[in-house]
Amino acid sequence: MHGASPEQASQIHHDTKPWWAVLWLTGVDYFSTLGYQPGIALLAAGALSPIATFVLVLVTLFGALPVYTQVAKRSFIGQGSIAMLERLLTGWKGKLFVLILLGFAATDFVITMTLSAADAAQHMVENHYLRHALEGGKVWVTLALLALLAAVFLKGFTEAIGLALIVGVPYMVLNAVVVGRCFIEVARQPELMANWQNALSARGDLTGLALAACIVFPRLALGLSGFETGAAVMPLVKGDPEDAESAVPHGRIRNTAKLLTVAAILMSVMLLATSFLTAVLVPKEAYAEHGEASGRVLAYLTYQLMGPVMGTVYDVSTILILWFAGASAMAGLLNLVPRYLPRYGMAPRWVAYARPLVLALFAITVIVTLIFHADVEKQAGAYATGVLVLILSAAIAVTLALLREAREAGRGVPASAIYFGVVALIFGYTLVQNIHERPDGVIIASMFIVAIMVLSALSRYVRSTELRVESVTFEDNASEEIWPLLQCKKVNIVPLKDCTEEAMARKASEIRQFYTIEGPLAFLHVELPDDRSDFASSLRIKVRPHGDNYVIEAHEAVAIANAIAYVSEMIDPISIFLGLTRQNSVSQAVRYVLWGEGETGVLVYEILLRHWEFTPEDDVRPLIFLMSE
């Protein structure tokens, strides 16, 4: 099994809850689609909507659910399928791919918050008792709901899970009551069932109906939302006591599988029931655009069959869960974003902290809401696109992971890899159809991707002059013993591209010819790995004497200048002799940001000055000499 490293596993969020409690945090996103999914199905397929929904349920139970169960086994600290794909693609191409997927994830999660809040506002504005008071106020009602959501997360995760229980459980109970009452009505009026069957017969035989349902199915893709957020909130799921001692938390993985399975089965039953009942009971003129049941067919049936009091109770519950549906998306982003962008150097350090990130995400949701004027339909395409891209990427990641594991074990292509490959093709077809019918979704997602790319590049550039070294280890005991002999103004550091005998002799001669120095020279050579796209790394240092001087070799650095500056701060030398190439400054800057090279002398100077600005001056700073090469 390929999961996170033990170091990553130790970083798993410790404020955990039982799986059945966390279920409602991801479930408020998943289950809240009952507020609009039956209406979408009716508009897309009419009398055929129960059959199209059955196709959706099959894809859910035999596609999305197995995929994310596999994801939970291999990415159990909340990174989801993105982490799996990141491990398959290294270097800058891998990071660019991750940024693109983060763009789609941001599209999915942000639009989940704005669309759900807008839909809740729509229910409030159209409610019989609130209609006159809130007339024309849909946008500000949406913004108020988003502000309340942000306030919950500023308080903390524990409160969010507690509110999810309070909001989600009554909503599902009310839906069960409404579904039961609707079945009684169908039994009382058998002619309604006959009318629906006649409408189906008019559309062809069973084979024709099945094909038509498969064609219509992509329009119902919003019913698949919730799985990626289920993986993202996995760190909140309580596992077994033994998980703390294990690199792979088997209890957490098992409980997350329970969460995903129960949510999928519960939602599948409700989708099938509500799609059937609304197709039989709701007249076409009611669910048509601008009709009395448009966007709220279950609320419409509740008013019709159970009266205004029960209808109002159902409306309130629907408004609450639609508002809080953004909680699972917010939780997903708060777990997802800090695991990637700060580690890539592509976000400020404060992004790793929950409360500032909540405020930033709230600001983004405000902008999106104002741009789309809180219109649910205009945001639906982007929502579906984000959901489908993430599920497709998860299916591809699982397929590739199974193939790699089989290859490492010396086995042939496993049947499971073929199965998930077929699942990936199904989701690929669904995504293509969705994009063909609603291209605005890709346009909106592209805006998120471009924004992430630009902001990430700017952040990487601004943060490039940080020290960027996480830790240091010595290659052998001799190096560790020699190291104190170099510290505290005892040597002069001389960085070299190559620590050959000839290079060291030439550089020592130049320095002693033009400068009067005291103490030995410490020749420092920094070796870069093949993959230099990481923002920070751990240095591995080897030290050896060389006559009256010393040689320091630093391995695994991601940038030469930053490693030199870090080693200098560790040693506190008498002076540092830095070389200048005097090459084109623009090309040197690009080489530094992307490959950790560039005009090393000037960069070391800038990095040290920036570091010294934020550190107290306990001692005399080393002298810095810039020498032309």
C-alpha angles and dihedrals in degrees: 000000000000110000136139124311120264088253090055092045090057089058094061113129108268098200093088135165135197113282093246090058095047088047089074093052091059090030095063086067094043100039095041089070085079084076091069110003097085089051092048090050092051093049092047100042111007111197088002093063096099091055092045088049089051088057088050090052092050090051089048098050099036099030119025096030096053090043094055093042086060091045090054090056093054105033108035102156097073101270094113124191092334091071091051092054091044090060091053095052118049133191126018094328089059093049093047089051090050091050090053091050090047087054091056090043089052089049091051097044099039093046088047088060098042097040094047092047090047091050090049089050089050090055090049094048092049096043113120094235098040101037097098097040094050100035110145093003101104095118097051091043088054091050091049091053091050090050090052090050091052090049090056092054093045085060092052149267095277092062090048092056091047092051091047089059092048092049102036104045097054090045094055091044090052090049090052090052092048092047091051092050091048092053089052089053092051089051091050093051108039090171088073090061091048091051091053092049090050090051089053093047090054089061096057143269126318094275092050091048092051092050091047090050091052090051092049095042097088089064088063094054093118086076087072094063118119104051098094091047088050089058093043094055092047092110087066093060115101114231134183124306087246090063091080090064096043131079088217114049099216093176092054091048093049093048092048089054088054090050093050094044096048092046092049095047094045092048093045091055092048094046093051093047097046095044090053095045096046091048090053101038108032116078117227095244090056098054095038118108111294089009124138092261097037109139093355109060095148091050088049092053091047091055092045098047106027105030136246097295095056089038091056092048089052091047092053092049091048092049091051096050093043089052093047094044086089089065094078090047091048091049090049093052092045089056097038108043098051090052094061120019100049090044089053091048086242098121136041117269092251090069087077089066120081104221099050089046091051090055091048092050091047090054090051092050090051091053093047092048092051093046093053095034089233090292110161097198094052091055097043095083093054091046094053092045092053093047094049096045091053094047091046091050089049092052091049091047093052092048093051092044092053091048092049093048091050091049092050090050091050094245131131127249107310121226089237091061090052090049094052090044089059089047089053090052090052092052090044090055090047092051093049092050091048092050091047092053097036110025091165087080092065091045092055092044089050089055090055091047093050091047092051092047094050095044091045092052092049092048092048090051094047094046095042092097094059115110090255097196117123100187144341131229128182119236094222143000092259091060092050091050094049095046097081089056089066100046132096106030097318102119143032114235117226115182114209133184091218125020095210120146091248094049093048093047092048094048093046089051092050093049096048090045096056103024137050107224139169126215133022127305122250108206108209122201120183118202118201124210122235091255108058097161094099114100098219135017145176116260123226110204132197122186128190135168118249109192106293090344137061137236121216120192117193116193134191096025117152094209130025098215094048092049092050091050092049094049089047091055090049093051101035093210130199091244144344123225110205127187127226121210095188090213126147106307096213094053090044091053091051091048090051097049095044105030106017095244127097132106095350099182097056092040094053089052092050093046093051093047091051091048093047091054089067100037127074116250102240094158142013112294117239119262114253121211122188112207127188112237 
